[in-house]
Amino acid sequence: MAQAQEQGDLAVVIGLEVHIQLETDTKIFCGCSTEPSDEPNTRTCPVCLGLPGALPVLNEAAVESAVKVGKALDASIPEETRFHRKNYYYPDLPKNFQITQYDDPICQDGELECSVEGTRRTVGIRRAHLEEDPGSLKHQGGSIDAADYTLVDYNRAGVPLLEIVTRPDFRGAEEVRAFLAKLEEVLEYLGVFNASRDGSLRIDANLSVVDADAIDEDGTLDEAARENANRTEVKNISSHKGAEKALAYEATRQKNAIRRGRAVEQETRHWDESRGITVSMRSKEEEKDYRYFGEADLPPLRVSHWKEEIEIPELPDARRERFQSEYGLNEEAADKLTSTKQVADFYEEVTEQFDPDLAATWVADELLGELNYRDMDVTEIEERFDEVSRLIELVATDEITTKNARETVLRTMLDEGATPDSVVEAEELGKTSGDEVQQAVKEAIDENPDAVEDYHNGEGGAINFLVGQVMQKTGGSADPGDVNQLLQTEIE
């Protein structure tokens, strides 16, 4: 449970509704493709357009994905779950109702641990339920409250969503950001989510402000205080950073209103990312406004036994701990190497050929560092992992220097798509022979008597200067450590 974060005599209470687009080939109730299209309204059929007489058929892959998430969140899966119709009018909802789950969701009472500024938090998961996505609105000429007109694209209508509803366990916007990062990490490990898809993660946040003394030291909230506090629902949040900004703004807005003696209206507000503010959309609906009733065209769903039958991969926390114990990595390296499943898998492939420390240095520091600098993701070079392994081999077998491997070969590989061997050949980066290095050492000593004298006088920087001279003469193809030893031997 989160710790209370006070600001004067007021504290923030936040709960989330996180909408996850599940990675399936087809939509949840029809056979239309979920692949994005630049052509609006081309991924549609009578079912996802809500035409009369069209009947839904449940996508098995979407249900399997929901069960995997339930296992990862340690949630219970009831013996029987069912679908309902949630009735409301909105332009991008073609049937004027949404097929969703109401009082019998597929996942119930779970939890997820995350770390906030080095402190572990356990966030309660009230439920996770399957539903269909509405279409998407394209506001032309401005934001939602200032657009000239709005277009509707139904390509997304019917894409499978899993809505994860947390308990009101957050006491600050930074906790929300940490939780979302951890949740996304887990979902990607499960293989049910692709963060690169537009609209793949959408967050609605319920935020209210209560007296700070209504929250105990362990973060437990007085239920009566929560019920009595008016809350706002903030919509249109689509990123971790956006969630932190939106909720920090909304918390400040509500606290300022209360301190000035104004009432906080219970309403739905829109996060305008371009202006960095929330704007009022409409009064907040209650459950009765949606007029839920059972979806007669879909039978009850009985999949509780799938929780035992469906396997899920090793999750990030467990893999992080194993990397530290099995490979002797420190916490920082283990965090980097388990940041995504692709990175962790590649690291373990490399450790089958090379020393774990060497593999960690090249994957966690060199490769990820260069990718981050280029704003690239490791998935963009998955097909070239064998080339990265070859580069590590060139270093491990002393065919090229670490410096050249890092500063020339790897960077050229990423910038120009070249192979490591072709870069080594084109730039003539193969290590020089022992005789050539020895000759370069003698020349550096003969040409720099002042530096030699400084070395004898105990100035440590002199040897580094001489190493640099030798590296220049050899075109960077000598090993700096070997050069250092040769210089000291020759001078002494």
C-alpha positions as CSV (number, residue, x, y, z in Angstrom):
1,M,0.0,0.0,0.0
2,A,1.3,3.5,-0.8
3,Q,2.3,5.9,1.8
4,A,0.3,9.1,2.2
5,Q,1.8,12.1,0.5
6,E,0.5,15.2,2.2
7,Q,0.4,18.8,0.9
8,G,-0.8,20.9,3.8
9,D,-3.8,19.2,5.2
10,L,-4.9,17.6,2.0
11,A,-3.9,14.3,0.3
12,V,-4.6,12.7,-3.1
13,V,-6.4,9.5,-3.7
14,I,-6.1,7.9,-7.2
15,G,-7.5,4.8,-8.8
16,L,-6.9,3.7,-12.4
17,E,-8.8,2.1,-15.3
18,V,-6.1,0.9,-17.7
19,H,-7.3,-0.1,-21.2
20,I,-4.9,-2.6,-22.8
21,Q,-5.2,-3.4,-26.5
22,L,-4.5,-7.2,-26.7
23,E,-2.3,-8.5,-29.4
24,T,-4.6,-10.8,-31.5
25,D,-4.8,-11.3,-35.3
26,T,-8.5,-10.5,-35.4
27,K,-11.0,-8.5,-33.5
28,I,-12.8,-9.9,-30.4
29,F,-16.2,-10.7,-31.9
30,C,-15.5,-10.9,-35.6
31,G,-12.8,-11.9,-38.2
32,C,-11.7,-8.4,-39.1
33,S,-7.9,-7.8,-39.0
34,T,-6.5,-5.8,-36.1
35,E,-3.6,-4.6,-38.3
36,P,-3.6,-0.8,-38.5
37,S,-4.6,0.8,-41.8
38,D,-4.0,4.3,-43.2
39,E,-7.4,3.9,-45.0
40,P,-10.2,4.7,-42.6
41,N,-13.1,2.3,-42.3
42,T,-11.5,-0.5,-44.2
43,R,-11.1,-3.0,-41.3
44,T,-14.8,-3.4,-40.8
45,C,-17.7,-5.9,-41.3
46,P,-21.4,-6.1,-40.3
47,V,-20.5,-7.3,-36.8
48,C,-18.1,-4.6,-35.8
49,L,-20.3,-2.0,-37.5
50,G,-23.3,-3.1,-35.5
51,L,-25.5,-3.8,-38.4
52,P,-28.9,-5.5,-37.7
53,G,-28.8,-9.2,-37.5
54,A,-25.0,-9.5,-37.2
55,L,-24.0,-11.8,-34.3
56,P,-20.8,-11.8,-32.2
57,V,-18.4,-14.8,-31.9
58,L,-15.9,-14.7,-29.1
59,N,-12.2,-14.7,-30.0
60,E,-10.4,-17.6,-28.1
61,A,-7.0,-15.9,-28.3
62,A,-8.3,-12.8,-26.5
63,V,-9.6,-15.0,-23.6
64,E,-6.2,-16.8,-23.4
65,S,-4.5,-13.4,-23.2
66,A,-6.8,-12.4,-20.4
67,V,-6.0,-15.6,-18.5
68,K,-2.3,-15.0,-18.8
69,V,-2.7,-11.5,-17.4
70,G,-4.7,-12.9,-14.6
71,K,-2.0,-15.4,-13.7
72,A,0.7,-12.7,-13.8
73,L,-1.4,-10.5,-11.4
74,D,-2.1,-13.4,-9.1
75,A,-5.8,-12.8,-9.7
76,S,-8.6,-15.3,-9.3
77,I,-10.6,-16.6,-12.3
78,P,-14.2,-17.5,-11.4
79,E,-15.9,-20.7,-12.5
80,E,-18.2,-18.7,-14.7
81,T,-18.0,-15.3,-16.3
82,R,-20.3,-13.5,-18.7
83,F,-20.7,-10.6,-21.0
84,H,-23.0,-7.6,-20.7
85,R,-24.2,-4.7,-22.8
86,K,-23.1,-1.2,-21.6
87,N,-25.5,1.2,-23.1
88,Y,-24.5,4.8,-23.9
89,Y,-24.5,6.9,-27.0
90,Y,-21.2,8.0,-28.5
91,P,-20.3,8.7,-32.2
92,D,-17.6,6.0,-32.3
93,L,-19.7,3.3,-30.8
94,P,-21.7,2.0,-33.8
95,K,-24.2,-0.3,-31.9
96,N,-24.9,2.4,-29.2
97,F,-23.8,-0.2,-26.7
98,Q,-20.5,-1.8,-25.9
99,I,-20.1,-5.5,-25.2
100,T,-18.1,-5.7,-22.0
101,Q,-18.2,-7.5,-18.6
102,Y,-19.9,-6.1,-15.6
103,D,-20.4,-8.0,-12.3
104,D,-18.6,-11.2,-13.5
105,P,-15.2,-10.2,-14.8
106,I,-12.7,-12.8,-16.0
107,C,-10.1,-11.7,-13.5
108,Q,-10.7,-10.6,-9.9
109,D,-8.8,-9.6,-6.8
110,G,-5.2,-9.5,-8.0
111,E,-2.1,-7.3,-7.2
112,L,1.1,-6.0,-8.7
113,E,4.3,-4.9,-7.0
114,C,6.2,-1.9,-8.3
115,S,9.1,0.3,-7.1
116,V,8.7,4.0,-6.3
117,E,12.0,5.7,-5.5
118,G,13.5,2.5,-4.3
119,T,10.5,1.5,-2.1
120,R,8.3,-1.4,-3.0
121,R,4.6,-0.8,-3.4
122,T,1.8,-3.4,-3.7
123,V,-1.1,-2.1,-5.8
124,G,-4.4,-3.9,-5.5
125,I,-6.2,-4.9,-8.7
126,R,-9.9,-4.9,-8.3
127,R,-10.7,-6.6,-11.6
128,A,-9.7,-7.0,-15.2
129,H,-12.4,-7.6,-17.8
130,L,-12.6,-8.2,-21.6
131,E,-14.5,-5.8,-23.8
132,E,-14.5,-4.4,-27.4
133,D,-12.9,-1.1,-28.3
134,P,-15.0,1.7,-29.8
135,G,-13.8,3.4,-33.0
136,S,-11.6,6.4,-33.0
137,L,-12.4,10.1,-33.4
138,K,-10.2,12.4,-35.5
139,H,-10.6,16.0,-34.4
140,Q,-9.9,18.4,-37.2
141,G,-8.6,21.9,-36.7
142,G,-8.1,21.7,-33.0
143,S,-8.5,19.8,-29.8
144,I,-11.7,18.1,-28.6
145,D,-13.2,21.4,-27.4
146,A,-12.1,23.6,-30.3
147,A,-12.1,21.4,-33.4
148,D,-13.8,22.6,-36.6
149,Y,-15.3,19.1,-37.1
150,T,-14.7,15.5,-36.1
151,L,-14.3,12.4,-38.3
152,V,-15.1,8.8,-37.2
153,D,-12.9,5.8,-38.1
154,Y,-14.3,2.4,-37.2
155,N,-11.2,0.4,-38.0
156,R,-10.5,0.1,-34.3
157,A,-14.1,-0.8,-33.4
158,G,-14.1,-4.3,-32.0
159,V,-10.4,-4.6,-31.3
160,P,-10.0,-6.7,-28.0
161,L,-9.4,-4.7,-24.9
162,L,-8.6,-5.8,-21.4
163,E,-9.6,-3.1,-18.8
164,I,-7.5,-3.4,-15.6
165,V,-9.1,-1.6,-12.7
166,T,-7.0,-0.9,-9.7
167,R,-8.0,-0.1,-6.1
168,P,-7.6,3.5,-5.0
169,D,-4.1,2.8,-3.8
170,F,-2.1,5.6,-5.3
171,R,-1.2,8.7,-3.3
172,G,0.7,10.7,-6.0
173,A,1.2,11.0,-9.7
174,E,4.7,9.6,-9.6
175,E,3.4,6.4,-8.1
176,V,1.0,6.1,-11.1
177,R,3.8,6.5,-13.5
178,A,5.9,3.8,-11.8
179,F,3.0,1.4,-11.7
180,L,2.2,1.9,-15.4
181,A,5.8,1.2,-16.4
182,K,5.8,-2.0,-14.4
183,L,2.5,-3.1,-15.8
184,E,3.6,-2.5,-19.3
185,E,6.8,-4.5,-18.7
186,V,4.8,-7.5,-17.4
187,L,2.4,-7.3,-20.3
188,E,5.2,-7.3,-22.9
189,Y,6.9,-10.3,-21.2
190,L,3.5,-12.1,-21.5
191,G,3.5,-11.4,-25.3
192,V,-0.1,-10.0,-25.1
193,F,0.7,-6.3,-25.7
194,N,2.7,-4.2,-28.1
195,A,3.5,-0.7,-26.8
196,S,4.5,0.6,-30.2
197,R,0.9,0.3,-31.5
198,D,-1.0,3.6,-31.6
199,G,-3.6,3.6,-28.8
200,S,-2.4,0.4,-27.3
201,L,-2.4,1.8,-23.8
202,R,-5.1,4.3,-22.6
203,I,-5.7,5.4,-19.1
204,D,-8.7,6.8,-17.3
205,A,-7.9,8.0,-13.8
206,N,-10.2,8.7,-10.9
207,L,-8.8,11.3,-8.6
208,S,-10.1,12.9,-5.4
209,V,-8.7,15.0,-2.6
210,V,-9.3,14.1,1.1
211,D,-8.2,15.4,4.4
212,A,-4.7,14.0,5.1
213,D,-5.7,12.7,8.5
214,A,-8.1,10.3,6.7
215,I,-5.1,8.3,5.5
216,D,-3.1,6.2,8.0
217,E,0.7,6.1,8.0
218,D,0.6,2.8,6.0
219,G,-1.5,4.5,3.3
220,T,-4.8,2.9,4.3
221,L,-7.7,5.2,3.4
222,D,-10.8,5.8,5.5
223,E,-13.6,4.4,3.4
224,A,-16.1,7.0,4.5
225,A,-13.8,9.8,3.5
226,R,-13.4,8.4,0.1
227,E,-17.1,8.0,-0.4
228,N,-17.7,11.6,0.7
229,A,-15.1,13.1,-1.6
230,N,-16.2,14.2,-5.0
231,R,-13.9,12.8,-7.7
232,T,-13.1,13.6,-11.3
233,E,-12.4,11.1,-14.0
234,V,-9.5,12.2,-16.3
235,K,-9.6,10.7,-19.8
236,N,-7.4,10.8,-22.9
237,I,-4.2,9.8,-21.1
238,S,-2.0,7.6,-23.4
239,S,1.4,7.3,-21.8
240,H,3.2,7.0,-18.4
241,K,4.6,10.5,-18.7
242,G,1.2,11.9,-19.7
243,A,-0.4,10.2,-16.7
244,E,2.1,11.8,-14.3
245,K,1.6,15.3,-15.8
246,A,-2.2,15.0,-16.1
247,L,-2.7,13.8,-12.5
248,A,-0.2,16.3,-11.0
249,Y,-2.2,19.1,-12.7
250,E,-5.5,17.7,-11.6
251,A,-4.4,17.2,-8.0
252,T,-3.2,20.8,-7.9
253,R,-6.4,22.1,-9.5
254,Q,-8.6,20.3,-6.9
255,K,-6.5,21.3,-3.9
256,N,-6.5,25.0,-5.0
257,A,-10.3,24.9,-5.4
258,I,-10.8,23.4,-1.9
259,R,-8.5,25.9,-0.3
260,R,-10.4,28.7,-1.9
261,G,-13.7,27.3,-0.5
262,R,-15.0,26.1,-3.9
263,A,-16.6,22.7,-4.4
264,V,-15.0,20.0,-6.6
265,E,-17.5,19.0,-9.2
266,Q,-17.9,15.3,-9.8
267,E,-17.3,15.2,-13.6
268,T,-15.4,13.7,-16.5
269,R,-12.4,15.8,-17.6
270,H,-10.3,15.6,-20.8
271,W,-6.5,15.8,-20.6
272,D,-5.4,18.3,-23.2
273,E,-1.7,17.2,-23.7
274,S,-0.8,20.1,-26.0
275,R,-1.9,22.7,-23.3
276,G,-1.0,20.6,-20.3
277,I,-4.4,21.1,-18.6
278,T,-7.6,19.2,-18.0
279,V,-10.9,20.6,-19.4
280,S,-14.4,19.7,-18.4
281,M,-16.3,17.3,-20.7
282,R,-19.5,16.3,-19.0
283,S,-20.9,15.4,-15.6
284,K,-19.7,12.1,-14.2
285,E,-21.9,9.1,-15.1
286,E,-22.9,6.6,-12.5
287,E,-23.4,2.8,-13.1
288,K,-27.1,3.2,-13.4
289,D,-26.7,5.5,-16.3
290,Y,-25.2,2.7,-18.4
291,R,-28.2,0.4,-18.0
292,Y,-26.1,-2.8,-18.0
293,F,-27.9,-6.0,-19.0
294,G,-26.7,-9.4,-20.1
295,E,-25.5,-10.0,-23.6
296,A,-28.0,-12.6,-24.9
297,D,-25.9,-13.4,-28.0
298,L,-22.9,-14.8,-26.0
299,P,-23.2,-17.8,-23.6
300,P,-21.5,-17.8,-20.2
301,L,-17.8,-18.4,-20.3
302,R,-16.2,-21.2,-18.2
303,V,-12.4,-21.1,-18.4
304,S,-11.2,-21.2,-14.8
305,H,-9.3,-24.4,-15.5
306,W,-7.2,-22.5,-18.1
307,K,-5.3,-20.8,-15.3
308,E,-3.6,-24.2,-14.6
309,E,-3.2,-25.3,-18.2
310,I,-1.9,-22.1,-19.8
311,E,1.8,-21.4,-19.2
312,I,3.3,-18.0,-18.9
313,P,7.0,-17.0,-19.2
314,E,9.4,-16.1,-16.4
315,L,8.3,-12.6,-15.4
316,P,10.6,-9.6,-15.0
317,D,11.1,-9.6,-11.3
318,A,11.9,-13.3,-11.1
319,R,14.3,-13.1,-14.1
320,R,16.0,-10.1,-12.5
321,E,16.7,-12.0,-9.3
322,R,17.9,-15.0,-11.3
323,F,20.3,-13.0,-13.4
324,Q,21.9,-11.7,-10.2
325,S,22.2,-15.1,-8.6
326,E,23.1,-17.1,-11.7
327,Y,25.3,-14.7,-13.5
328,G,26.7,-12.6,-10.6
329,L,25.3,-9.4,-12.0
330,N,24.8,-6.3,-9.9
331,E,21.3,-4.9,-9.5
332,E,21.8,-2.1,-12.1
333,A,23.0,-4.5,-14.8
334,A,20.2,-6.9,-14.0
335,D,17.6,-4.1,-14.3
336,K,18.9,-3.1,-17.7
337,L,19.1,-6.7,-19.0
338,T,15.6,-7.5,-18.1
339,S,14.1,-4.2,-19.2
340,T,12.4,-6.1,-22.1
341,K,12.0,-9.8,-22.8
342,Q,13.9,-9.4,-26.1
343,V,16.9,-7.9,-24.3
344,A,16.9,-10.6,-21.6
345,D,16.6,-13.4,-24.2
346,F,19.4,-12.0,-26.2
347,Y,21.7,-11.7,-23.2
348,E,21.1,-15.3,-22.3
349,E,22.0,-16.3,-25.9
350,V,25.2,-14.4,-25.6
351,T,26.1,-15.9,-22.3
352,E,26.1,-19.3,-23.9
353,Q,29.1,-18.3,-26.0
354,F,30.9,-15.7,-23.8
355,D,31.7,-14.7,-20.2
356,P,28.5,-13.3,-18.5
357,D,30.4,-10.1,-17.5
358,L,31.6,-9.5,-21.0
359,A,28.1,-10.2,-22.4
360,A,26.5,-7.9,-19.8
361,T,28.9,-5.1,-20.7
362,W,28.2,-5.3,-24.4
363,V,24.4,-5.9,-24.2
364,A,23.5,-3.6,-21.3
365,D,26.1,-0.8,-21.7
366,E,27.3,-0.7,-25.3
367,L,24.4,-1.9,-27.3
368,L,21.5,-0.4,-25.3
369,G,23.5,2.8,-24.8
370,E,24.0,3.3,-28.6
371,L,20.3,2.3,-29.3
372,N,19.0,4.8,-26.7
373,Y,21.2,7.6,-28.2
374,R,19.6,6.9,-31.6
375,D,16.1,6.7,-30.0
376,M,15.9,3.1,-31.2
377,D,14.4,0.1,-29.6
378,V,16.0,-3.3,-29.4
379,T,13.1,-4.8,-31.4
380,E,14.4,-2.8,-34.4
381,I,17.6,-4.9,-34.6
382,E,16.3,-8.3,-33.5
383,E,17.2,-9.8,-36.9
384,R,20.8,-8.6,-36.5
385,F,21.5,-10.2,-33.1
386,D,23.9,-12.6,-34.8
387,E,25.9,-9.7,-36.0
388,V,26.2,-8.2,-32.5
389,S,27.3,-11.6,-31.3
390,R,30.0,-11.6,-34.0
391,L,31.2,-8.2,-32.8
392,I,31.5,-9.5,-29.3
393,E,33.4,-12.5,-30.6
394,L,35.9,-10.1,-32.4
395,V,36.6,-8.4,-29.0
396,A,36.7,-11.7,-27.0
397,T,39.3,-13.2,-29.4
398,D,41.4,-10.1,-29.4
399,E,40.9,-9.5,-33.2
400,I,40.0,-5.8,-32.6
401,T,40.3,-3.5,-29.6
402,T,37.3,-2.7,-27.4
403,K,37.7,1.0,-28.3
404,N,37.4,0.3,-32.0
405,A,34.6,-2.1,-31.5
406,R,32.6,0.4,-29.6
407,E,33.4,3.7,-31.3
408,T,33.7,2.5,-34.9
409,V,32.3,-0.9,-35.6
410,L,29.1,-0.8,-33.5
411,R,28.2,2.7,-34.5
412,T,28.8,2.0,-38.2
413,M,26.7,-1.1,-37.9
414,L,23.7,0.8,-36.5
415,D,24.1,3.9,-38.7
416,E,24.8,2.2,-42.0
417,G,23.6,-1.3,-41.6
418,A,27.0,-2.8,-42.2
419,T,28.3,-6.1,-40.8
420,P,31.1,-6.1,-38.2
421,D,33.6,-7.9,-40.5
422,S,33.0,-5.5,-43.4
423,V,33.6,-2.5,-41.1
424,V,36.8,-4.1,-39.7
425,E,38.1,-4.7,-43.2
426,A,37.1,-1.3,-44.6
427,E,38.6,0.6,-41.7
428,E,41.6,-1.7,-41.4
429,L,40.9,-2.2,-37.7
430,G,42.5,-5.6,-37.2
431,K,45.0,-5.5,-34.3
432,T,48.6,-4.8,-35.3
433,S,51.3,-7.4,-34.8
434,G,53.5,-7.4,-31.7
435,D,56.5,-6.1,-33.7
436,E,54.5,-3.1,-35.0
437,V,53.3,-2.2,-31.5
438,Q,56.8,-2.6,-30.1
439,Q,58.2,-0.3,-32.8
440,A,55.5,2.3,-32.1
441,V,56.3,2.2,-28.4
442,K,60.0,2.9,-29.0
443,E,59.1,5.7,-31.4
444,A,56.8,7.3,-28.8
445,I,59.5,7.2,-26.1
446,D,62.2,8.6,-28.4
447,E,60.0,11.4,-29.6
448,N,58.7,12.5,-26.2
449,P,61.7,12.7,-23.7
450,D,59.8,15.2,-21.5
451,A,57.0,12.8,-21.0
452,V,59.5,10.1,-20.1
453,E,61.1,12.4,-17.5
454,D,57.7,13.3,-16.1
455,Y,57.0,9.6,-15.7
456,H,60.2,9.0,-13.8
457,N,59.3,12.0,-11.6
458,G,56.0,10.3,-10.6
459,E,53.5,12.1,-12.7
460,G,50.9,9.5,-13.5
461,G,49.4,11.4,-16.5
462,A,52.6,11.0,-18.4
463,I,52.1,7.3,-19.2
464,N,48.6,8.0,-20.4
465,F,50.0,10.6,-22.8
466,L,52.5,8.1,-24.2
467,V,49.8,5.5,-24.6
468,G,47.8,8.0,-26.6
469,Q,50.8,8.6,-28.9
470,V,51.2,4.8,-29.5
471,M,47.5,4.5,-30.2
472,Q,47.8,7.3,-32.8
473,K,50.7,5.6,-34.5
474,T,48.9,2.3,-34.7
475,G,45.6,3.8,-35.8
476,G,43.9,2.7,-32.6
477,S,44.5,-1.0,-33.5
478,A,46.7,-1.7,-30.5
479,D,45.3,-2.8,-27.2
480,P,45.7,0.1,-24.7
481,G,46.3,-2.3,-21.7
482,D,49.1,-4.0,-23.6
483,V,50.6,-0.7,-24.7
484,N,50.6,0.5,-21.1
485,Q,52.6,-2.5,-20.0
486,L,55.0,-2.3,-22.9
487,L,55.7,1.4,-22.2
488,Q,56.4,0.8,-18.5
489,T,58.7,-2.1,-19.3
490,E,60.6,-0.2,-22.0
491,I,61.0,3.0,-19.9
492,E,62.1,1.2,-16.8
